[in-house]
Amino acid sequence: MPIKILKPTTPGRRKYSVNAFTELTGDKPHKPLIAPLKKHAGRNNTGRITVRHRGGGHKRRYRVVDFRRVNKIGVPATVQTIEYDPNRSAFISLIYYKDGEKKYILAYKDMEVGDSIIMNPKGEIKIGNRMMLKNIPVSYKIFNLEFVPGKGGQMVRSAGSSAVLVSLDGKMAQVQLPSGEVRYFAKDSYATIGEVSNSDHSQIRIGKAGRSRWLGRRPQVLGKSMNVVDHPHGGGEGHSPIGMKYPKTPWGAHALGVRTRNKKKRSGVYIVASRHKRKK
């Protein structure tokens, strides 16, 4: 997928790049598989801001993507279209099952219209096919991985990402995630063979502030640019240093170098190798 560099006709377009979308084949989404999407602007169910710097942005409609596909085990499907989805970085694909039903799934790298795919506990080792981890060869790349068997794919779903099946020894499978973390998964968990589409997504340059606003991202202000009453880094003449040993959040907690994962979290027993240790 090529990245298109625009001519610098304006200051905003000088550093601007866009996806050429050469892989896409569908213009409009399949109407029965779209739903309204309400904006929350970073608020939770009580109306409090839990994620700052969110709000506005272009209106979107949700595409109902089937991450489980449990009711279609053994039913072959054909790729009909490859489409853009404004709610995720990866592309999605409309597939036609042999029984006549239509569903959206995550598109995989190098997907083409007319490809035949299937979900089976054990099937042909082919990119795009979905099967249980115990039946996938070791060292194969996988994505849309189930954390809880039968719940549907929850991990490795963003553009260009993939995990690697490291081992099938013992009662559980070992998978290396994109972060570098090696973790245990149940061998009955389903995963799709291959990599997620739109691998060049990370190479796109936003180019101008307005484009971030289209995406629903609001401006962020440095704490050192604020007044003392607004942030621990605030105050001083001009753009002064923060004036303390370590950076802090607006509420006074450590901002860097502190691990936020709960050490007593039950799922921690499934971590074989930490992503932090692999980076050293």
Residue pairs with C-beta under 8 A, 6 or more apart in sequence:
1 19
1 20
1 21
1 22
1 23
1 197
1 198
1 199
1 200
2 20
2 22
2 200
3 17
3 18
3 19
3 20
3 200
3 203
3 204
4 17
4 18
4 19
4 20
5 17
6 13
6 16
6 17
6 18
7 13
8 14
11 208
12 207
12 208
12 210
13 207
13 208
14 207
15 205
15 207
15 208
16 205
16 206
16 207
16 208
16 211
17 203
17 204
17 205
17 207
18 204
19 198
19 200
19 201
19 204
21 84
23 82
23 91
23 107
23 111
23 197
23 198
24 82
24 83
24 84
24 91
25 81
25 82
25 83
25 113
26 81
26 82
26 83
26 94
29 61
29 63
29 83
30 94
30 102
30 104
32 102
33 63
33 64
33 94
33 102
33 103
33 104
34 61
34 62
34 63
34 64
35 61
35 62
35 64
36 61
36 62
37 60
37 61
37 62
37 87
39 55
39 57
39 216
40 54
41 49
41 54
41 55
41 56
41 216
42 49
42 50
42 51
42 52
42 53
42 54
42 55
43 49
43 50
44 50
52 220
53 217
53 218
53 219
53 220
54 216
54 217
54 218
55 216
55 218
56 213
56 216
56 218
57 213
57 214
57 215
57 216
57 217
58 86
58 214
58 215
58 216
60 86
60 87
61 86
62 87
63 83
63 85
63 87
63 92
63 104
64 104
65 85
65 92
65 104
65 105
65 106
66 72
66 103
66 104
66 105
67 105
67 106
67 144
67 152
67 153
67 154
67 157
68 150
68 151
68 152
68 153
69 103
69 105
69 119
69 130
69 152
69 190
70 150
70 152
72 97
72 101
72 103
72 119
73 119
73 120
73 121
74 118
74 119
74 120
75 97
75 98
75 99
75 118
75 119
76 97
76 98
76 116
76 117
76 118
77 95
77 96
77 97
77 98
77 103
77 116
77 117
77 118
78 95
78 96
78 114
78 115
78 116
78 117
79 93
79 94
79 95
79 111
79 112
79 113
79 114
79 115
79 116
79 117
80 93
80 94
80 95
80 96
80 102
80 113
81 93
81 94
81 113
82 91
82 92
82 93
82 107
82 111
82 113
82 197
83 91
83 92
83 93
83 94
83 104
84 91
84 92
85 91
85 92
88 157
88 158
88 159
89 158
89 159
89 198
89 201
90 106
90 107
90 157
90 158
90 159
90 160
90 196
90 197
90 198
90 201
91 106
91 107
91 159
91 197
91 198
92 104
92 105
92 106
92 107
93 104
93 105
93 106
93 107
93 111
94 102
94 103
94 104
95 102
95 103
95 104
95 105
95 117
96 102
97 103
106 143
106 144
106 153
106 157
106 192
106 196
106 197
107 196
107 197
107 198
108 127
108 128
108 143
108 192
108 194
108 195
108 196
108 197
109 127
109 160
109 194
109 195
109 196
109 197
109 199
110 127
111 128
111 197
115 128
117 126
117 128
117 129
117 130
118 124
118 129
118 130
119 129
119 130
119 131
119 190
120 129
120 130
120 131
121 131
121 132
121 135
122 131
122 132
122 135
123 129
123 131
123 135
125 136
125 137
125 140
125 193
126 193
127 193
127 194
128 192
128 193
128 194
129 192
129 193
130 144
130 190
130 191
130 192
130 193
131 190
131 191
131 193
132 187
132 188
132 189
132 190
133 142
133 165
133 168
133 173
133 175
133 185
133 186
133 187
133 188
133 189
133 190
133 191
134 168
134 173
134 187
134 188
136 142
136 165
136 191
136 193
137 165
138 165
138 166
138 167
138 168
139 164
139 165
139 166
140 164
140 165
140 193
141 162
141 163
141 164
141 193
141 194
141 195
142 156
142 162
142 163
142 164
142 165
142 175
142 191
142 192
142 193
142 194
143 153
143 156
143 157
143 161
143 162
143 163
143 191
143 192
143 194
143 195
143 196
144 153
144 155
144 156
144 157
144 191
144 192
144 196
145 153
145 154
145 155
145 156
145 163
145 175
145 185
145 189
145 190
145 191
146 152
146 153
146 154
146 155
146 185
146 186
146 189
146 190
146 191
147 154
147 155
147 185
147 189
148 154
148 186
148 189
149 186
149 188
149 189
149 190
153 190
153 191
153 192
155 163
155 177
156 162
156 163
156 177
156 178
156 196
157 196
158 196
159 196
159 197
159 198
159 199
159 201
159 202
160 195
160 196
160 197
160 198
160 199
160 200
160 201
160 202
161 178
161 195
161 196
162 178
162 194
162 195
162 196
163 175
163 176
163 177
163 178
163 191
164 175
164 176
165 173
165 174
165 175
165 191
166 174
166 175
166 176
166 182
167 173
167 174
168 174
168 187
171 187
172 184
172 185
172 186
172 187
172 270
173 184
173 185
173 186
173 187
173 189
174 182
174 183
174 184
174 185
174 272
175 182
175 183
175 185
176 182
177 183
177 275
179 275
180 273
180 275
180 278
180 279
181 271
181 273
181 274
181 275
181 278
182 271
182 272
182 273
183 270
183 271
183 272
184 270
184 271
184 272
185 270
206 212
209 219
222 233
223 230
223 231
223 232
223 233
223 234
223 242
223 247
223 248
223 250
224 231
224 233
224 234
224 236
224 239
224 240
224 241
224 242
225 234
225 239
226 233
226 234
227 234
227 235
228 234
228 235
230 250
231 250
232 242
232 244
232 248
232 249
232 250
232 252
233 242
233 243
233 244
233 247
233 248
235 243
236 243
246 254
246 255
246 256
246 257
247 254
247 255
247 256
248 254
248 255
249 255
259 276
261 268
262 268
